[in-house]
Amino acid sequence: MAICIFPGTFNPIHQAHLKMAEFVLQNMDIEKIIFIPSYIPPHKNIDKSIANHRFNMVKLAIQNNPKFEISDIEYKSESKSYTLNTVKSLKKEYNISDKLNMIIGTDAFANIRLWYKPDELKKLVHFIVFPRKGDTINKNDFKDFDFEIVNAPEIDVSSTGLRLGESKGFIKEVKDYINKNELYN
């Protein structure tokens, strides 16, 4: 089975995340998307007390698509979430000998060399890079990586904007969860 992982902070998950995953399912030879909320992202300063809330929001957001799954692999460690460790574990779990497909935005991919052991990570992953409004990638800077920039419409939604009160891009169940648990006040 061809799978693709979608790691992220998902603080909170929003419509753009779902549209990216749906695009991959519809346009690539992928049968399942595994969402992997990070427990403690190493490159972001994030409130650890809402980690379980972020996990629960992803579960709510993907519950109606049988081709979407959630993994608690990074939650079980209860420590910093390094993509390399996650990829190695999932390749073993799913018995994947080829590179593992991974959804990533241009903003994150532009900084991939700052990640934990990027030279090792690039040997294990095929990056599916989604353009983000205003972000550009010089392909020559990443010619040693296995990646493709998808020709998908840019969706102008950000988790930061949602936390700051913007309303476009929310997933109804996630918005209800945020209000019920009084998150991001």
SERO-4910 file (N, C-alpha, C, O; in steps of 0.05 Angstrom, whole numbers):
BEGIN
 pado doro    nc1    nc2    nc3   cac1   cac2   cac3    cc1    cc2    cc3    oc1    oc2    oc3
  Met    A     17    -24      0      0      0      0     18     25      0     36     27     16
  Ala    A     12     43    -18     27     68    -19     16     88      1     -7     96      0
  Ile    A     33     96     20     25    115     40     41    140     39     62    141     27
  Cys    A     30    161     51     43    187     52     39    197     81     17    196     91
  Ile    A     60    207     93     58    218    119     54    248    117     64    261     99
  Phe    A     41    259    137     36    288    138     42    296    167     23    299    183
  Pro    A     68    300    174     74    309    201     70    339    203     72    354    184
  Gly    A     64    348    228     61    377    232     53    383    260     46    365    276
  Thr    A     53    408    266     45    418    293     14    418    294      3    411    315
  Phe    A      1    425    272    -28    426    271    -40    441    295    -54    430    311
  Asn    A    -33    467    296    -39    483    319    -56    508    312    -47    530    315
  Pro    A    -81    504    303    -96    479    299    -95    470    270    -86    485    252
  Ile    A   -105    445    265   -108    435    238   -130    452    225   -149    461    238
  His    A   -128    456    198   -148    473    184   -153    462    156   -142    442    148
  Gln    A   -170    476    142   -179    467    115   -156    463     96   -156    445     80
  Ala    A   -136    480     97   -113    478     78    -99    451     82    -90    438     63
  His    A    -96    442    107    -83    416    113    -99    394     99    -88    376     86
  Leu    A   -125    395    102   -142    374     90   -141    375     60   -140    354     47
  Lys    A   -141    399     49   -141    401     20   -114    391      8   -114    380    -14
  Met    A    -92    396     22    -66    385     13    -67    355     13    -58    342     -7
  Ala    A    -77    343     34    -78    313     36    -97    302     14    -90    282      1
  Glu    A   -119    315     10   -138    306    -11   -125    309    -39   -130    291    -56
  Phe    A   -110    330    -43    -97    334    -69    -78    311    -74    -77    300    -97
  Val    A    -63    302    -54    -44    280    -58    -59    254    -64    -51    239    -82
  Leu    A    -80    249    -50    -96    225    -56   -107    225    -84   -107    204    -98
  Gln    A   -116    248    -94   -129    250   -120   -109    251   -143   -116    243   -165
  Asn    A    -85    260   -138    -67    266   -160    -41    249   -160    -25    251   -178
  Met    A    -37    232   -140    -13    216   -138    -21    188   -132    -44    182   -125
  Asp    A     -2    170   -135     -8    142   -130     -5    136   -101     12    120    -92
  Ile    A    -22    148    -85    -22    145    -56    -50    135    -47    -70    144    -57
  Glu    A    -50    116    -29    -75    104    -20    -83    113      8   -107    111     16
  Lys    A    -64    123     24    -70    131     51    -52    153     60    -28    154     53
  Ile    A    -63    172     75    -48    194     87    -48    190    117    -69    186    129
  Ile    A    -25    190    129    -22    187    158    -14    215    170      8    224    166
  Phe    A    -32    227    184    -27    252    198    -12    246    224    -19    228    239
  Ile    A     10    261    228     27    256    251     31    282    266     50    297    261
  Pro    A     13    288    285     17    312    302     42    309    319     47    288    331
  Ser    A     59    330    319     83    329    335     76    333    365     57    349    371
  Tyr    A     90    320    382     86    324    411     99    350    419     86    368    429
  Ile    A    125    351    415    140    376    420    157    382    395    178    369    392
  Pro    A    148    400    378    163    406    354    190    419    361    190    439    377
  Pro    A    212    409    350    238    420    358    244    448    348    261    462    360
  His    A    230    457    327    236    483    316    215    505    323    216    527    311
  Lys    A    197    498    341    176    517    348    173    518    378    176    498    392
  Asn    A    168    542    388    163    545    416    132    543    420    117    561    413
  Ile    A    124    520    430     95    515    432     88    505    460    103    491    473
  Asp    A     64    513    468     54    505    495     49    475    496     31    465    483
  Lys    A     65    461    512     63    432    514     36    424    526     27    401    521
  Ser    A     24    441    541     -1    434    554    -24    430    535    -45    418    542
  Ile    A    -21    439    510    -43    435    491    -37    412    471    -51    409    451
  Ala    A    -16    397    476     -8    375    458    -31    356    453    -37    348    431
  Asn    A    -44    347    475    -66    328    472    -89    341    457   -103    327    442
  His    A    -94    367    461   -115    381    446   -109    381    416   -127    376    400
  Arg    A    -84    386    409    -77    386    380    -82    358    368    -92    356    346
  Phe    A    -75    337    383    -79    310    374   -110    305    370   -118    294    349
  Asn    A   -125    313    390   -154    309    388   -167    324    365   -186    315    352
  Met    A   -157    348    360   -167    364    338   -162    351    311   -179    351    293
  Val    A   -138    339    308   -132    325    283   -151    301    280   -162    297    258
  Lys    A   -155    286    301   -174    263    300   -202    272    291   -214    259    274
  Leu    A   -211    294    302   -238    305    294   -238    313    264   -257    307    250
  Ala    A   -217    326    256   -216    337    228   -215    315    207   -226    320    185
  Ile    A   -204    293    213   -200    272    192   -220    249    195   -220    230    179
  Gln    A   -237    250    215   -254    227    221   -273    218    198   -281    195    198
  Asn    A   -279    235    180   -298    228    159   -285    218    133   -299    212    114
  Asn    A   -259    216    133   -245    206    109   -231    180    115   -211    180    130
  Pro    A   -241    157    105   -229    131    111   -200    128    101   -186    109    109
  Lys    A   -191    146     84   -163    144     74   -144    161     90   -120    163     84
  Phe    A   -155    175    110   -138    190    129   -136    175    155   -156    164    165
  Glu    A   -112    174    166   -107    162    193    -91    181    209    -79    200    199
  Ile    A    -91    176    235    -74    192    253    -55    172    267    -63    150    274
  Ser    A    -31    181    272    -11    165    286     -3    179    312      0    204    313
  Asp    A     -1    164    333      8    175    359     37    169    364     47    171    386
  Ile    A     51    162    342     79    154    345     96    176    359    114    169    375
  Glu    A     91    201    354    107    222    367     97    228    395    111    239    411
  Tyr    A     72    222    400     61    226    427     70    205    447     74    211    470
  Lys    A     75    181    437     84    160    455    111    166    467    117    158    489
  Ser    A    128    181    452    154    187    462    154    209    484    172    211    500
  Glu    A    133    226    483    131    249    501    156    265    503    164    275    524
  Ser    A    170    268    480    194    285    479    194    300    453    174    300    438
  Lys    A    216    312    446    218    327    421    213    307    398    222    284    398
  Ser    A    198    317    378    191    300    355    210    305    332    207    326    318
  Tyr    A    228    287    327    246    289    304    235    273    281    231    249    284
  Thr    A    232    285    258    220    272    235    237    247    227    225    227    219
  Leu    A    263    249    229    280    226    222    273    201    238    270    179    227
  Asn    A    269    204    264    262    181    281    235    170    274    231    146    273
  Thr    A    216    188    268    189    180    261    190    165    234    177    144    232
  Val    A    204    175    215    206    162    189    218    134    191    208    114    180
  Lys    A    240    131    206    253    105    210    233     85    223    231     62    214
  Ser    A    219     94    243    200     76    256    177     68    238    169     45    238
  Leu    A    166     87    222    144     81    205    152     63    181    137     46    173
  Lys    A    177     67    172    186     49    150    188     20    160    181      2    145
  Lys    A    196     17    185    196    -10    197    168    -21    201    162    -43    193
  Glu    A    151     -5    213    124    -13    219    108    -21    194     93    -41    195
  Tyr    A    111     -6    172     97    -12    148    113    -28    127    104    -33    105
  Asn    A    137    -36    135    154    -52    118    158    -39     91    154    -51     70
  Ile    A    167    -14     92    172      2     68    202      2     62    218     12     78
  Ser    A    209     -8     38    237     -8     31    244     16     15    267     25     15
  Asp    A    225     28      0    230     52    -16    229     76      3    226     74     27
  Lys    A    232     99    -10    229    124      6    200    128     14    182    120      1
  Leu    A    197    141     37    171    146     47    162    174     37    177    193     38
  Asn    A    138    176     27    127    201     17    119    219     41    109    209     61
  Met    A    124    245     38    118    263     60    108    290     50    122    302     33
  Ile    A     86    299     59     75    325     53     89    346     70     93    342     94
  Ile    A     97    368     57    110    390     71    105    416     56    102    416     31
  Gly    A    103    438     70     99    464     58    126    476     50    147    469     61
  Thr    A    125    495     32    150    508     23    164    522     47    188    524     48
  Asp    A    148    532     66    160    546     89    178    527    105    200    534    113
  Ala    A    168    503    110    184    483    125    206    472    108    229    468    118
  Phe    A    200    466     83    221    454     65    245    473     61    267    464     59
  Ala    A    239    499     61    261    519     57    281    517     80    305    524     76
  Asn    A    273    507    103    290    505    127    298    476    133    308    471    155
  Ile    A    295    458    114    299    430    119    328    423    128    332    404    142
  Arg    A    347    439    119    375    434    126    380    440    156    401    433    167
  Leu    A    361    454    169    364    460    198    352    438    215    355    438    240
  Trp    A    338    418    203    326    397    217    347    377    228    370    378    220
  Tyr    A    338    360    245    355    339    257    365    320    235    349    307    222
  Lys    A    391    319    232    404    301    213    391    301    185    382    280    175
  Pro    A    391    324    172    378    326    145    391    308    124    377    299    106
  Asp    A    417    303    126    430    286    105    421    257    107    420    243     87
  Glu    A    414    249    131    403    222    135    374    221    126    365    202    113
  Leu    A    359    242    134    330    244    127    326    244     97    307    230     88
  Lys    A    342    258     82    337    260     53    341    234     39    332    231     16
  Lys    A    355    215     51    359    188     39    334    171     42    330    151     28
  Leu    A    316    179     61    293    162     68    266    173     58    246    159     60
  Val    A    266    198     49    240    212     43    239    223     15    258    235      5
  His    A    215    221      3    208    236    -21    189    257    -11    167    252     -2
  Phe    A    198    282    -14    183    305     -4    163    315    -25    170    320    -48
  Ile    A    138    318    -17    117    329    -34    112    357    -23     99    361     -2
  Val    A    123    376    -38    124    404    -28    100    420    -39     96    422    -63
  Phe    A     86    432    -20     63    449    -28     71    478    -26     82    487     -6
  Pro    A     65    493    -47     71    522    -47     54    537    -26     30    530    -23
  Arg    A     66    556    -13     51    572      6     53    601     -4     74    609    -14
  Lys    A     32    616     -1     31    643    -12     55    659     -3     60    661     21
  Gly    A     69    670    -22     92    687    -16    118    672    -13    139    684    -12
  Asp    A    118    645    -11    142    630     -8    152    620    -35    136    611    -52
  Thr    A    178    621    -39    190    609    -63    213    591    -55    226    595    -34
  Ile    A    219    572    -72    241    554    -67    259    555    -92    249    552   -115
  Asn    A    284    558    -88    303    556   -110    310    526   -112    325    515    -95
  Lys    A    300    513   -133    303    484   -136    333    476   -135    339    454   -126
  Asn    A    350    493   -145    379    486   -146    391    483   -118    410    469   -114
  Asp    A    379    498    -99    389    496    -71    383    469    -58    394    462    -38
  Phe    A    365    453    -71    356    428    -59    359    405    -78    345    385    -76
  Lys    A    377    408    -98    379    387   -118    389    360   -107    387    339   -120
  Asp    A    400    360    -82    408    335    -70    385    322    -54    389    301    -42
  Phe    A    362    334    -54    338    322    -41    320    311    -63    319    320    -85
  Asp    A    305    290    -55    285    278    -73    258    293    -66    246    287    -46
  Phe    A    250    311    -84    226    326    -78    212    334   -104    225    335   -125
  Glu    A    187    341   -101    172    353   -123    154    375   -111    143    372    -90
  Ile    A    153    397   -126    135    418   -118    109    414   -134    110    415   -159
  Val    A     88    410   -119     63    404   -133     50    429   -145     53    451   -134
  Asn    A     36    424   -166     21    446   -179     -7    447   -168    -26    439   -182
  Ala    A     -9    455   -144    -35    457   -130    -41    486   -125    -23    503   -121
  Pro    A    -67    493   -124    -74    520   -117    -65    527    -89    -67    512    -70
  Glu    A    -55    551    -86    -46    561    -60    -72    567    -43    -91    578    -54
  Ile    A    -71    559    -18    -93    564      0    -83    583     21    -65    576     37
  Asp    A    -94    606     23    -85    627     41    -98    624     69   -115    639     77
  Val    A    -89    603     83    -99    598    111    -74    591    127    -57    576    118
  Ser    A    -73    600    152    -51    592    169    -62    587    197    -81    599    206
  Ser    A    -48    569    211    -56    563    239    -52    588    256    -68    593    274
  Thr    A    -31    603    251    -26    628    266    -49    647    263    -59    658    283
  Gly    A    -59    651    238    -82    668    233   -106    659    248   -121    675    259
  Leu    A   -111    633    248   -135    622    262   -132    627    292   -152    634    305
  Arg    A   -108    623    303   -105    628    332   -109    657    339   -117    664    361
  Leu    A   -104    675    320   -107    703    324   -135    713    318   -140    737    320
  Gly    A   -153    695    311   -181    703    308   -192    704    280   -216    710    276
  Glu    A   -176    698    260   -187    697    233   -207    673    232   -203    653    245
  Ser    A   -227    676    216   -248    656    215   -247    638    191   -257    616    191
  Lys    A   -234    647    169   -234    631    145   -214    608    148   -191    612    156
  Gly    A   -223    584    140   -205    561    141   -210    542    163   -198    521    164
  Phe    A   -228    549    182   -233    531    204   -249    507    195   -264    508    175
  Ile    A   -244    485    208   -261    461    205   -281    462    227   -273    465    251
  Lys    A   -306    458    221   -327    463    241   -323    447    267   -324    459    288
  Glu    A   -317    421    265   -313    405    289   -289    415    306   -289    414    330
  Val    A   -269    425    292   -245    436    306   -252    462    319   -244    467    342
  Lys    A   -267    479    305   -275    505    317   -292    500    342   -288    513    363
  Asp    A   -311    481    340   -327    474    364   -310    464    387   -315    471    410
  Tyr    A   -290    447    380   -272    436    401   -257    459    414   -254    459    439
  Ile    A   -247    477    398   -231    500    409   -249    517    428   -240    524    449
  Asn    A   -273    522    419   -291    538    436   -298    524    462   -298    536    483
  Lys    A   -304    498    460   -312    482    483   -289    481    504   -294    482    528
  Asn    A   -264    478    494   -241    476    512   -227    502    517   -206    503    530
  Glu    A   -239    524    507   -228    551    511   -199    554    504   -183    564    520
  Leu    A   -192    543    480   -164    545    471   -159    571    456   -178    582    445
  Tyr    A   -135    580    456   -126    604    441   -141    630    449   -144    648    432
  Asn    A   -150    632    474   -163    657    482   -143    679    487   -151    701    494
***
